[in-house]
Amino acid sequence: MGEGISDVAPAVGSRTHVKDRAPTLVRQLPLLIPLSVVIGLDGISFAIALAALLFAGELSEGLGMAVTGALGCTILLSLAVGWRSQLKISMACAQDVGAAILAASLVGAVSAVAPGSKLATAFAIVATATLATGVILFATGFLRAGRLVRFFPLEVIAGFMAATGCLLLMGGVAMVCRVEPTLRGMLSVTPSQYLHLAPAVLLGALIYLALAYLRKPFLVLTNLVVAALLFHGWLWLAGMTPADAAGLGLLPSVPASQGLELPFPDLLPLVDWNAVLAAAPVIGTAALLSLFAALMNISGLELATGKELDVNQELKLTGAINAVASGIGSPPGYSDLATTQLLNKGGVTVRGAGFLVALVQLLGLVFAPRVVGLVPLFVSAGLVLYYGFDLVHDWLLATRRTFSFREWAVVVVIVAISLVYSFLVAIVAGFLIATILFAYSYSHAPVIRNVTSLERLPSTTDRAPEEMTRLAVQGKLVQVVQLQGFLFFGTSEQVVDKVRQASAADRAMPLRAVIIDFSRATDLDSASANAFKRIENLAEARGFALSFCALAPKITEALLRSGLDIGERGRIPVHHDLDLALEKAEDDILRLAGHAKNGKSLAGHFARSPEEERQLDRLFAAMTREVYAPGDMIIKAGDEAKDIFFVESGRAVVFRSAQDANRKRLRTMTAGAVLGELAYCLGMVRTADVVAETETVLLRMSSEEADRLAREDQPVAILFNQLINRALAEKVLIANRMTEHVG
């Protein structure tokens, strides 16, 4: 049903109960009974309106059976959902979304069918649509895909719902004016027919007023009953019989009924199954939109009641009932937000409403076949017009304020396509628009997490001071591009553009290398892989080295399929992680600058003048020279810090914990690096393990030796302290640079 009642139910009052004592069904009967009667009567009137919408004109002879089917579906849903739904007050009924899609095409679908088979075929199309809805709802719930469907763009769903509202509006007009429920039919309405339409429009407006402004749902039924009574009073005053009114098109032409009638199985032999098969696109459209509407109603119930529901369980329950209801020729149905909100705002918290509502509707079912012929067409049409306008208002007019102009334009386009062409074309266009919107939106999502240089993001390798100075100057010639997320044809161009800009010919100094970090990239498609082939060509043309790091296996496979020569011996080196790629780039810079790895004495790494180098030779001569084999522990976490180490040659690695099999590598120390100065200066215990990676030669200064130098050779002691201060300052500077790129 429409959304109008959902926000207009009056607060009957809230009761205070004894703490931890659940309210019983008996104590809530004073709330349940009047609300259930209102909901039950509303369901009866709505079922009659749906039946009149579907079986109008030449199909009106099936109106009595259609009312029985629609009301029967509502009764089944009231009982099943009221009994098994996770939300105790949840209500459900036959709904207008699927009926609107079917009504717009039903007469056309049976136009070529033999006269004696038209009614049977029409019921078969409606029943098949309900069965398809049941299968789709149940399958979605069974496969636990209920939440996934919600990722469909909201503006496209809004377009579908607004177009459904337009179909309901045209259906309401068609019921009174006896024209096709299409744009062409609306354009063929004559001025005299507009006079017949006026009472239906007035009634729809009164219903909207009662719900949207007066917020009195009880007035809806009052409006319907008063309108019907006034009509029959006018007939009496005019001396006309119901048969005369039916002949004038004021009442539906319904054959005399002896009681409850269902279309099946009696009409099955008359069904033209070829026509049913030809209506498959319409049937699928009705089922798909019913799925969307059901999901939105369930989401609305969660928001309105503050209770989280298992969407998949609710879909399976509703799907099963639709499959059963298809056997009685009913339109699709599902959870109803409006009537559930009426119970929620009325203070009902226990099960029972579904059973009471079903009881009221069951009584109505007994009399409905006899009463349906007395319900004026303008009354049913007025109710249909209200629900149509409600959808158009909520999804076309109101969204202008909440959607961006681009999003709202999508809604308008889908509505226009459904009116000018058909709803099926609008569905196809909607999916196409959704795909384009996804590609467009995702293409603007940043897949480049960070762009920096080696100058600002050095490796974790500690080097001699003069080497660090060299790297600080030339590190800006190495660009680091860090990626994130899924790369596809719409986003990979961002990476190409960024590398093209970084290697532009107007740079003051030519780019030396580009490192592309895939550590946070999840996957890429073939178009993106080809984009990296273009980056390889760009590197070759502009003369910079290209390397990748942290490639996931599936990304590696995609890049290899595109023809990229990657790997240890490939044209594009691949490193295990970003730090190793940075270290390799640093080594290349130092190698080209003529820095031999072990070509200088330790004093030569630190000295800034010949005199300072002679003093440093005296300082290092006072230290103890120690040699460590690969794997030897140099420093152990937790030990007292009584020494400082200077790396003369080799490589040592700093780990978080040597006892952990998955210990984390923190830094690498090479010739000229200083070890253990922080804990030494602060008087702390060691915070990390240091292990020799290759044969490593260290010079160790103990605290006792440092004290002796301070007493006996103050110039050398001052130089020692200056070395420590310089080492600490350089590490703070490096830490600051790396902090800028954390995340």
Secondary structure, DSSP 4 states (H G I P E B T S, - for coil): --SGGGGT----------TT-PPPTTTTHHHHHHHHHHHHHHHHHHHHHHHHHHS-GGGGGGHHHHHHHHHHHHHHHHHHHHHH-SSTT--EEE-HHHHHHHHHHHHHHTTTS-GGGHHHHHHHHHHHHHHHHHHHHHHHHHTT-HHHHTTS-HHHHHHHHHHHHHHHHHHHHHHHH---SSHHHHHT--HHHHHHHHHHHHHHHHHHHHHHTS--THHHHHHHHHHHHHHHHHHHHHT--HHHHHHTTSS------SS---STTTTGGG--HHHHHHTHHHHHHHHHHHHHHHHHHHHHHHHHH-----HHHHHHHHHHHHHHHGGGTPPPEEE-HHHHHHHHHTT--STTHHHHHHHHHHHHHHHHHHHGGGS-HHHHHHHHHHHHHHHHIIIIITHHHHS-HHHHHHHHHHHHHHHHT-HHHHHHHHHHHHHHHHHHHHHTS--EEEEEETTTS--SEE--HHHHHHHHHHGGGEEEEEEEEEE-TTTHHHHHHHHHHHT-TT-SS---EEEEEEEEEEEE-HHHHHHHHHHHHHHHHHT-EEEEES--HHHHHHHHHTT--BSTTSSB-EESSHHHHHHHHHHHHHHHTT--TT-S-HHHHH-SSHHHHHHHHHHHHTSEEEEE-TT-EEE-TTSB--EEEEEEES-EEEES-SSSTTPPEEEEE-TT-EESHHHHHHTPBP-SEEEESS-EEEEEEEHHHHHHHHHH-HHHHHHHHHHHHHHHHHHHHHHHHHHTT--
